[in-house]
Amino acid sequence: MMKAKEHFNDTADHYEEQIEKIIPYADHFFGIALDCIPPGNLSVLELGSGTGYVTERILRRNPGARVTCIDMTPEMLAVARGKPKLDGVSFIEGDFRDVWPDEQFDLVITTLCLHHLPDRDRATVIRRIHTTLNKGGRFINGDIFRPESEWEETLSRNRWRRYMVEHGLPPGDAEGMIEMRRKNYQYIDTFRGYRQKLFNAGFQRIFCPYICHFTGVFVAAG
């Protein structure tokens, strides 16, 4: 997780521009996750909120939402705190494995975050999310996963490389992203393995409305 913190410290000022070059069909990926948020004046906990990229979009759809954000990267939080549209958001700086609000929430959401955690920590955080939700609450996670076979992974990597370069990422940076995924491959959940983690944490209703190459969105409740 510390390597992730250093990476995001270094990229905070251009993270939002970069993410749209790196995540295949980013608008659709984030849009599906946001579409799964129920209407109303919800209490929302966002984990790994970064620059507030998703936070802004939550409030655009749910202007009455009360949002609490946790992120461990000072530079990313500085960008988020500087956005006028996020003036009413409560920001907590820290590792959400160690800091957690002492309250219940209607919604917990996280994107492109949990795959950075070691497997055991990821399972622990998911269990904590389950206990944090109000009755009828919902957990949404849009993240990076790995296919069930190396053959599928190879196809996904090749398509991803083309996507990044076609969308303006320098070829060297694209190869760097491929190499980072290769190094972390064994630690990333498969889609099936992540679903099992949700079930083991106590979630009874699990829905995956979106899978594209190695990205996916899961919604869990109950």
The 8 nearest C-alpha neighbors of each residue, nearest first, counted from 0:
[[1, 3, 2, 115, 116, 4, 117, 5],
 [2, 0, 4, 3, 5, 6, 71, 115],
 [3, 1, 5, 4, 0, 6, 7, 115],
 [2, 4, 6, 0, 1, 5, 7, 115],
 [5, 3, 1, 7, 2, 6, 72, 8],
 [4, 6, 8, 2, 3, 7, 1, 9],
 [5, 7, 3, 9, 4, 8, 2, 10],
 [6, 8, 10, 9, 4, 5, 11, 3],
 [9, 7, 5, 74, 6, 11, 10, 4],
 [8, 10, 7, 6, 11, 5, 12, 74],
 [9, 11, 7, 14, 8, 12, 13, 6],
 [12, 10, 75, 14, 8, 13, 7, 74],
 [11, 13, 10, 14, 78, 75, 9, 74],
 [14, 12, 16, 11, 15, 10, 17, 18],
 [15, 13, 17, 11, 10, 16, 12, 18],
 [16, 14, 18, 17, 13, 19, 52, 50],
 [15, 17, 13, 14, 18, 19, 20, 12],
 [16, 18, 14, 20, 15, 19, 13, 21],
 [17, 19, 21, 15, 20, 16, 22, 14],
 [18, 20, 17, 25, 21, 22, 16, 15],
 [21, 19, 17, 18, 166, 163, 22, 168],
 [20, 22, 18, 163, 19, 23, 17, 168],
 [21, 23, 25, 19, 18, 20, 24, 214],
 [24, 22, 25, 21, 162, 159, 20, 19],
 [23, 25, 27, 26, 22, 28, 19, 211],
 [24, 26, 28, 22, 23, 27, 19, 29],
 [27, 25, 29, 28, 24, 30, 19, 31],
 [26, 28, 30, 25, 24, 29, 31, 32],
 [29, 27, 25, 30, 31, 26, 24, 32],
 [30, 28, 32, 26, 31, 27, 25, 33],
 [29, 31, 27, 33, 32, 28, 26, 34],
 [30, 32, 34, 33, 29, 28, 27, 35],
 [33, 31, 29, 30, 35, 34, 216, 141],
 [32, 34, 30, 35, 31, 36, 29, 57],
 [35, 33, 31, 32, 36, 30, 37, 29],
 [34, 36, 33, 32, 37, 31, 218, 139],
 [37, 35, 33, 34, 38, 32, 106, 139],
 [38, 36, 35, 39, 34, 41, 137, 61],
 [39, 37, 61, 36, 40, 41, 60, 64],
 [38, 40, 41, 61, 37, 63, 64, 62],
 [41, 39, 64, 63, 61, 42, 65, 38],
 [42, 40, 64, 39, 105, 43, 65, 106],
 [41, 43, 65, 104, 105, 64, 66, 106],
 [44, 42, 66, 106, 104, 107, 41, 65],
 [43, 45, 107, 67, 68, 66, 106, 108],
 [44, 46, 68, 108, 109, 48, 107, 67],
 [47, 45, 109, 69, 48, 68, 108, 44],
 [48, 46, 70, 49, 69, 112, 109, 45],
 [47, 49, 46, 51, 70, 45, 68, 69],
 [50, 48, 75, 51, 47, 76, 70, 79],
 [51, 49, 79, 75, 78, 52, 76, 48],
 [50, 52, 54, 79, 53, 49, 48, 55],
 [51, 53, 50, 54, 55, 15, 56, 49],
 [52, 54, 56, 55, 51, 57, 48, 29],
 [55, 53, 51, 57, 56, 52, 58, 48],
 [56, 54, 58, 53, 57, 52, 51, 59],
 [55, 57, 59, 53, 54, 58, 60, 52],
 [58, 56, 54, 60, 59, 55, 61, 53],
 [59, 57, 62, 61, 60, 55, 56, 54],
 [58, 60, 56, 57, 61, 62, 55, 54],
 [59, 61, 58, 57, 62, 56, 38, 33],
 [60, 62, 58, 63, 64, 59, 57, 38],
 [63, 61, 58, 64, 59, 60, 40, 57],
 [64, 62, 40, 61, 65, 39, 41, 58],
 [63, 65, 40, 41, 61, 62, 42, 66],
 [66, 64, 42, 43, 41, 63, 67, 88],
 [65, 67, 43, 88, 44, 64, 42, 89],
 [66, 68, 89, 44, 90, 88, 43, 45],
 [69, 67, 45, 90, 48, 44, 91, 46],
 [68, 70, 91, 46, 47, 92, 90, 48],
 [71, 69, 47, 92, 48, 93, 72, 49],
 [70, 72, 93, 94, 92, 73, 4, 69],
 [71, 73, 75, 74, 70, 4, 8, 76],
 [74, 72, 76, 75, 77, 71, 92, 8],
 [73, 75, 77, 8, 76, 72, 11, 78],
 [76, 74, 50, 49, 11, 78, 77, 72],
 [75, 77, 79, 73, 78, 74, 50, 49],
 [76, 78, 74, 80, 75, 79, 73, 81],
 [77, 79, 81, 50, 75, 76, 80, 74],
 [80, 78, 50, 51, 76, 81, 77, 82],
 [81, 79, 77, 82, 78, 76, 85, 86],
 [80, 82, 78, 79, 77, 83, 85, 86],
 [81, 83, 84, 80, 79, 85, 78, 86],
 [84, 82, 85, 86, 81, 80, 79, 87],
 [85, 83, 82, 86, 55, 87, 58, 88],
 [84, 86, 83, 88, 87, 82, 80, 55],
 [87, 85, 83, 88, 84, 82, 80, 81],
 [88, 86, 85, 89, 84, 65, 66, 83],
 [87, 89, 66, 85, 86, 67, 90, 65],
 [88, 90, 67, 68, 66, 87, 91, 86],
 [91, 89, 68, 67, 69, 88, 92, 76],
 [92, 90, 69, 68, 93, 70, 89, 67],
 [93, 91, 71, 70, 69, 90, 73, 72],
 [92, 94, 71, 70, 95, 98, 91, 69],
 [93, 95, 71, 96, 97, 98, 70, 92],
 [96, 94, 98, 97, 99, 93, 69, 46],
 [95, 97, 94, 98, 124, 99, 120, 93],
 [96, 98, 95, 94, 99, 93, 124, 71],
 [99, 97, 95, 96, 94, 93, 100, 91],
 [98, 100, 95, 101, 97, 96, 69, 102],
 [101, 99, 102, 98, 103, 67, 44, 91],
 [100, 102, 99, 103, 131, 98, 104, 44],
 [103, 101, 100, 104, 131, 99, 132, 133],
 [102, 104, 131, 132, 133, 105, 101, 42],
 [105, 103, 132, 42, 106, 133, 43, 131],
 [104, 106, 136, 42, 133, 132, 41, 43],
 [105, 107, 43, 137, 104, 136, 138, 44],
 [106, 108, 44, 138, 43, 45, 139, 137],
 [109, 107, 139, 45, 140, 138, 44, 106],
 [108, 110, 46, 140, 45, 47, 112, 141],
 [109, 111, 141, 112, 142, 140, 108, 47],
 [112, 110, 142, 141, 143, 113, 109, 114],
 [111, 113, 110, 114, 115, 47, 109, 142],
 [112, 114, 115, 116, 121, 111, 142, 109],
 [113, 115, 116, 112, 187, 143, 142, 111],
 [116, 114, 113, 112, 0, 117, 3, 187],
 [117, 115, 114, 121, 113, 120, 0, 118],
 [118, 116, 120, 119, 121, 115, 186, 114],
 [117, 119, 121, 120, 116, 122, 186, 187],
 [118, 120, 122, 121, 117, 123, 116, 124],
 [121, 119, 123, 117, 122, 118, 116, 124],
 [120, 122, 118, 124, 119, 123, 116, 117],
 [121, 123, 125, 119, 120, 124, 196, 126],
 [124, 122, 120, 126, 121, 125, 119, 127],
 [125, 123, 127, 121, 126, 122, 120, 128],
 [124, 126, 128, 122, 127, 123, 121, 200],
 [127, 125, 200, 129, 123, 124, 128, 122],
 [128, 126, 124, 130, 129, 125, 131, 123],
 [127, 129, 131, 125, 126, 130, 124, 132],
 [128, 130, 126, 127, 131, 132, 125, 200],
 [129, 131, 127, 128, 132, 126, 133, 103],
 [132, 130, 128, 103, 129, 127, 104, 133],
 [133, 131, 104, 136, 103, 130, 129, 105],
 [132, 134, 136, 105, 104, 103, 135, 131],
 [133, 135, 136, 132, 221, 105, 137, 220],
 [134, 136, 133, 221, 137, 220, 105, 132],
 [137, 135, 105, 133, 132, 134, 106, 220],
 [136, 138, 220, 106, 219, 105, 107, 139],
 [137, 139, 107, 219, 218, 106, 108, 220],
 [140, 138, 218, 108, 217, 107, 109, 219],
 [139, 141, 109, 217, 110, 216, 108, 142],
 [142, 140, 216, 110, 215, 111, 32, 217],
 [141, 143, 111, 110, 214, 215, 140, 216],
 [142, 144, 214, 213, 111, 114, 215, 145],
 [145, 143, 213, 189, 188, 187, 214, 190],
 [144, 146, 189, 213, 188, 187, 147, 190],
 [147, 145, 148, 189, 152, 151, 213, 144],
 [146, 148, 189, 145, 149, 151, 190, 191],
 [149, 147, 150, 151, 146, 152, 145, 153],
 [148, 150, 152, 151, 153, 147, 146, 154],
 [149, 151, 153, 148, 152, 154, 146, 147],
 [152, 150, 154, 148, 149, 153, 146, 155],
 [151, 153, 149, 155, 150, 154, 146, 156],
 [154, 152, 156, 150, 155, 151, 149, 157],
 [153, 155, 151, 157, 152, 156, 158, 150],
 [154, 156, 152, 158, 153, 212, 157, 159],
 [157, 155, 159, 153, 158, 154, 160, 152],
 [158, 156, 160, 154, 159, 155, 153, 161],
 [157, 159, 155, 161, 156, 160, 162, 154],
 [160, 158, 156, 162, 157, 161, 155, 163],
 [159, 161, 157, 163, 158, 162, 156, 173],
 [162, 160, 158, 164, 159, 163, 165, 157],
 [161, 163, 159, 165, 160, 164, 166, 158],
 [164, 162, 166, 168, 160, 21, 20, 165],
 [163, 165, 168, 167, 166, 161, 162, 170],
 [166, 164, 162, 163, 167, 161, 168, 20],
 [167, 165, 163, 164, 20, 168, 162, 21],
 [166, 168, 164, 165, 169, 163, 20, 170],
 [167, 169, 164, 163, 166, 20, 173, 170],
 [168, 170, 172, 171, 164, 167, 173, 163],
 [171, 169, 173, 172, 164, 174, 168, 163],
 [172, 170, 174, 173, 169, 175, 168, 176],
 [173, 171, 175, 169, 174, 170, 176, 168],
 [172, 174, 170, 176, 175, 171, 160, 163],
 [175, 173, 177, 171, 176, 172, 178, 170],
 [174, 176, 172, 178, 173, 177, 179, 171],
 [175, 177, 179, 173, 174, 178, 180, 172],
 [178, 176, 174, 180, 175, 179, 181, 173],
 [177, 179, 181, 175, 180, 176, 174, 182],
 [180, 178, 176, 182, 181, 177, 175, 183],
 [179, 181, 183, 177, 178, 182, 184, 176],
 [180, 182, 178, 184, 179, 183, 177, 185],
 [183, 181, 179, 180, 184, 178, 185, 177],
 [184, 182, 180, 181, 186, 185, 179, 187],
 [185, 183, 181, 186, 187, 180, 182, 145],
 [184, 186, 187, 183, 182, 188, 181, 145],
 [187, 185, 184, 183, 188, 118, 117, 114],
 [188, 186, 184, 185, 114, 144, 145, 189],
 [189, 187, 144, 193, 192, 145, 190, 186],
 [188, 190, 145, 192, 191, 144, 146, 193],
 [189, 191, 193, 192, 144, 194, 188, 145],
 [190, 192, 194, 189, 193, 195, 188, 147],
 [193, 191, 189, 195, 194, 190, 188, 196],
 [192, 194, 196, 195, 190, 191, 188, 189],
 [193, 195, 197, 191, 196, 192, 190, 198],
 [194, 196, 198, 192, 193, 197, 199, 191],
 [197, 195, 193, 199, 198, 194, 200, 122],
 [198, 196, 200, 194, 195, 199, 202, 193],
 [197, 199, 202, 195, 201, 200, 196, 203],
 [198, 200, 196, 201, 197, 195, 202, 126],
 [201, 199, 126, 197, 198, 202, 196, 125],
 [202, 200, 198, 199, 203, 197, 129, 126],
 [201, 203, 198, 221, 220, 197, 204, 200],
 [202, 204, 221, 201, 198, 205, 220, 219],
 [205, 203, 220, 219, 202, 221, 206, 218],
 [206, 204, 219, 218, 203, 220, 207, 202],
 [205, 207, 218, 217, 208, 219, 204, 216],
 [206, 208, 217, 209, 216, 218, 205, 215],
 [209, 207, 206, 216, 217, 210, 31, 218],
 [210, 208, 216, 215, 207, 211, 31, 28],
 [209, 211, 215, 214, 212, 216, 208, 213],
 [212, 210, 214, 213, 215, 209, 23, 28],
 [211, 213, 155, 214, 210, 146, 215, 159],
 [214, 212, 144, 145, 143, 211, 146, 215],
 [215, 213, 143, 211, 142, 210, 212, 144],
 [214, 216, 210, 209, 141, 142, 211, 143],
 [215, 217, 141, 209, 140, 207, 32, 208],
 [218, 216, 207, 140, 206, 139, 141, 219],
 [217, 219, 139, 206, 138, 205, 207, 140],
 [220, 218, 205, 138, 204, 137, 202, 206],
 [221, 219, 137, 204, 202, 136, 138, 203],
 [220, 202, 203, 204, 135, 219, 201, 136]]
